[in-house]
């Protein structure tokens, strides 16, 4: 879930740079048809969100193996070290 803390309507895709890594290598985005995975909505990152509102987004990536996945979000057009969030996931 992300919150639009700006003063104008914006989508997650326009506001946030999101990257996934395994073994310190960036993963490719996966292309998934929403009808292939129950409950998956590929368009969530493109919907505009009003200032002060929040929205849950969904993103898919092609995993390279079963190693730990690190997901990083940073603000577009910010310095490369200005991460908004980092989360690590164990692949089961």
Backbone torsions as a table, in degrees:
resi	resn	phi	psi	omega
1	UNK	NA	136.7	177.5
2	UNK	-127.1	155.1	179.1
3	UNK	-118.3	136.1	176.0
4	UNK	-84.5	102.5	179.9
5	UNK	-97.1	12.1	178.8
6	UNK	-86.9	-175.8	179.2
7	UNK	-106.6	16.4	177.7
8	UNK	-144.7	161.4	177.0
9	UNK	-63.0	138.0	178.2
10	UNK	-159.7	152.7	176.5
11	UNK	-95.2	160.0	175.2
12	UNK	-56.0	-44.4	-176.8
13	UNK	-61.7	-30.5	-180.0
14	UNK	-87.1	-20.8	-174.6
15	UNK	-101.2	-27.6	-169.3
16	UNK	-127.9	136.0	171.3
17	UNK	-96.8	116.0	-178.5
18	UNK	-113.6	131.6	-179.1
19	UNK	-136.4	143.9	175.7
20	UNK	-117.2	142.0	-177.9
21	UNK	-132.4	144.0	166.0
22	UNK	-132.3	135.9	-178.6
23	UNK	53.3	36.8	178.7
24	UNK	63.5	21.7	178.2
25	UNK	-121.4	130.4	-179.4
26	UNK	-64.5	137.0	179.5
27	UNK	-88.9	153.6	174.0
28	UNK	-80.0	147.1	173.0
29	UNK	-67.9	145.1	176.6
30	UNK	-97.5	141.5	175.7
31	UNK	-98.0	115.1	-178.2
32	UNK	-124.9	128.5	173.7
33	UNK	-75.1	129.4	-177.0
34	UNK	-54.4	-28.2	180.0
35	UNK	-76.7	-13.1	179.9
36	UNK	-80.0	-28.4	-176.8
37	UNK	-127.2	115.7	-178.2
38	UNK	-59.3	125.9	177.3
39	UNK	89.0	-6.2	-179.3
40	UNK	-86.2	131.4	178.4
41	UNK	-124.2	102.7	-176.0
42	UNK	-68.5	-13.8	-176.3
43	UNK	-92.8	2.4	-175.2
44	UNK	-63.2	-31.1	-177.9
45	UNK	-74.6	-15.7	-175.0
46	UNK	-98.4	-7.8	-177.0
47	UNK	-80.5	131.1	177.1
48	UNK	-67.9	143.9	179.1
49	UNK	-123.0	133.0	179.2
50	UNK	-70.2	154.2	176.7
51	UNK	-54.8	133.6	179.6
52	UNK	87.3	-12.5	-179.7
53	UNK	-91.9	162.7	177.9
54	UNK	-129.9	162.6	-177.0
55	UNK	-153.5	143.7	172.7
56	UNK	-86.0	131.9	177.7
57	UNK	-115.7	156.2	178.4
58	UNK	-127.2	135.5	178.4
59	UNK	-137.3	147.6	-179.5
60	UNK	-123.2	143.4	179.8
61	UNK	-133.9	151.5	174.9
62	UNK	-85.2	112.3	179.5
63	UNK	-73.7	143.5	179.4
64	UNK	-88.3	-26.2	179.6
65	UNK	-168.0	-161.6	-178.0
66	UNK	-97.4	14.8	-179.4
67	UNK	-75.5	169.2	-179.3
68	UNK	-57.6	140.3	178.7
69	UNK	-107.7	133.0	175.0
70	UNK	-115.4	128.5	-178.7
71	UNK	-114.0	128.7	-177.8
72	UNK	-125.6	137.0	174.8
73	UNK	-122.4	135.8	174.9
74	UNK	-139.3	160.0	-179.6
75	UNK	-75.6	132.7	175.3
76	UNK	-58.5	144.6	176.7
77	UNK	66.3	15.3	174.9
78	UNK	-100.0	170.9	178.9
79	UNK	-61.9	152.4	-175.7
80	UNK	-61.7	-22.6	-178.5
81	UNK	-92.9	0.9	-176.4
82	UNK	-90.9	73.7	179.7
83	UNK	-79.3	136.0	175.7
84	UNK	-81.5	-36.7	-178.1
85	UNK	-160.5	148.7	172.9
86	UNK	-136.3	133.5	179.6
87	UNK	-136.9	138.0	177.8
88	UNK	-110.0	139.4	-179.7
89	UNK	-127.4	137.5	171.5
90	UNK	-89.3	133.1	-179.8
91	UNK	-87.8	125.1	-178.1
92	UNK	-100.1	NA	NA
